[in-house]
């Protein structure tokens, strides 16, 4: 069996004093530091959450503005296409009109050239007819003279 003597009580007292001293010098400062660290971490997490919420809100705003900008760009592009098509129609119409004028001018020039050629041909035909007539009359006259001489 165990003998309980005064050292046992001394050791119990020693452990109690050590526990008290450790509590004051070690456990309370460590607990306090851990609590302060937890408070700082919670504060940083709260600030991070707030910053994240702000960033998400800003991102939503930017996405909305980007969507509006895309819509405006689409509308502007559509308007520019319509203006381009209208300009193209104007250019084509002007080209058609110029083509018509050019064709009319060419037709007039061809008609003028045809009239000139017709006039030249008529003169040449008259000259040729006159020459043929003269030759025929000369030939007929010569035949007539031959026949008159022979008789």
Order of alpha helices (4+ residues) and beta strands (2+ residues): alpha-alpha
